[in-house]
Amino acid sequence: MSPAPTSRSFFHRHWRRLTLLTALATTLTVCGIVLWSGWKLASPTRRPLQDYHREYLAHSAAHGLKIEPFTTADGTPCLACTPDPTGHLGERGTKIRNQLATRGFALRSPGQIVGTLVLLHGRNGRKEDYLPIAERFCAAGFRCLIPDLPAHGEHPTATTTYGVREAGLPARVLAEASLKFAFDPQPAGLMGMSMGGSVAVHAAALPDAPWRALVVISSFDSLPAVMTGQATRRAGRLLGPPWAAAAAAVFRLRTGLSVDAIRPDRQAAAIRIPTFIAHGTADSIVPHDSGRSLFDSLPPATTKQWTEVPGADHHNVFITDFPIYADTAAWLLTHLAAL
C-alpha cells in the first residue's frame, strides 16, 4: 500500500500551476486597484446626507440661518443661506462675531448682509457639509451660496475635472441666485477647500470673473504631483509612480481630460484679486509644500496672505483651536465689505 501524498509533494507536483494562479491573482488585484483609483478620481463616492445635515435643514433658525434650496438652469443643486432675519445667532455665529469684535471690526447688526460668498466643498463632500461654515459667515454678515459640485451630492454630472470644466459654475450660481432671490450680486467673494479650492482658483482666473476676494483652504498646485506623492507614500518609490500614471490613464478614459491639465498653479498666475490661502502643517493628503507652491504662483503684485494652521491635517483644518474662521472672515470683510 503506497503512502499518502504529503503537502510538500503536492506543491512540488503543482508548483507551475500555483505560481501561474498566484501571478494571475496578483495581476487582477493590481488592475482592480488601478481601475478603482482612476474611476474614483473622476467619480468620487457620493457622500449621503448626515444626521447633522438634517438637523441644520430642519432647525435652521436655531443656527441663525435661513436656508432656501434652488437649482440652476444646468441642474446644479444649491443652498442659499442668509442670516436669520430676526437677528438670532447660533453658538458658532456668536463666537465668530466676538472674535471679529476683538479684532476691531464694527460689525453691522445681526441679520444684515454686506456681501455674498459662494462656498465650494472638497472631494467626496456635498453642499450640506458647508452649513456650519455658512453659519459663521452669515453671522459675520454674508449671504452664502453653496452648490453641489459635479459628481458630488445630488449633482447630475457623473464626473469631475477639478475646475477645468467647472470654472464657470460659481459665477452661474451667483448670477442665477441674484435673479431668483432679487439681490445685488456685488460684492461677491469665493471660497473653496481642497478640490473646491482648485475649482475656485480656476474660477477666479477667468476673464471678467465677478469675484472681489478669494479664499483657498488646503488645496494644491498640481494634481499629477499630488497623485504621484500619494501613490508613492502607499506603494513605495518603485510602484507608486506607475500606479499614479495608470490611474491617470483611467481618469482620461473616464473624462476625456488629462490630469496634466489640472494645474491650479498655472491658473493662479492670472489672479489679480486679494487672495488668502491657508494650509495645515500636518496635511497628509495634500502636502503643505503643495499649498505653499500654489500661493507662490500668485503674481507678486496680487494682495495675498499665506496662513499655516499648526498641526492640522487635511480633514481637520477647520476644527482645531486655530482661529481659521476668524482669519478668513476678517479677510473677506476687509476686501469685500465697506463696514
C-alpha positions, 0 to 999 in steps of 0.5 A: 500500500503506497503512502499518502501524498504529503503537502510538500509533494503536492506543491512540488507536483503543482508548483507551475500551476500555483505560481501561474494562479498566484501571478494571475491573482496578483495581476487582477488585484493590481488592475482592480486597484488601478481601475478603482483609483482612476474611476474614483478620481473622476467619480468620487463616492457620493457622500449621503446626507448626515444626521447633522445635515438634517438637523441644520435643514430642519432647525435652521433658525436655531443656527441663525440661518435661513436656508432656501434650496434652488437649482440652476438652469444646468441642474446644479443643486444649491443652498442659499443661506442668509442670516436669520432675519430676526437677528438670532445667532447660533453658538458658532455665529456668536463666537465668530462675531466676538472674535471679529469684535476683538479684532476691531471690526464694527460689525453691522447688526445681526441679520444684515448682509454686506456681501455674498460668498459662494462656498465650494466643498472638497472631494467626496463632500456635498453642499450640506457639509458647508452649513456650519461654515455658512453659519459663521459667515452669515453671522459675520454678515454674508449671504452664502451660496453653496452648490453641489459640485459635479459628481458630488451630492445630488449633482447630475454630472457623473464626473469631475475635472477639478475646475477645468470644466467647472470654472464657470459654475460659481459665477452661474450660481451667483448670477442665477441666485441674484435673479431668483432671490432679487439681490445685488450680486456685488460684492461677491467673494469665493471660497473653496477647500481642497478640490473646491479650492482648485475649482475656485482658483480656476474660477477666479482666473477667468476673464471678467470673473465677478469675484472681489476676494478669494479664499483657498483652504488646503488645496494644491498646485498640481494634481499629477504631483499630488497623485504621484506623492500619494501613490508613492507614500502607499506603494513605495518609490518603485510602484507608486509612480506607475500606479499614479500614471495608470490611474491617470490613464483611467481618469482620461478614459473616464473624462476625456481630460488629462490630469496634466491639465489640472494645474491650479498653479498655472491658473493662479498666475492670472489672479489679480484679486486679494487672495488668502490661502491657508494650509495645515502643517500636518496635511497628509493628503495634500502636502503643505509644500503643495499649498505653499507652491500654489500661493507662490504662483500668485503674481507678486503684485496680487494682495495675498496672505499665506496662513499655516494652521499648526498641526492640522491635517487635511480633514481637520483644518477647520476644527482645531483651536486655530482661529481659521474662521476668524482669519478668513472672515476678517479677510473677506470683510476687509476686501469685500465689505465697506463696514 
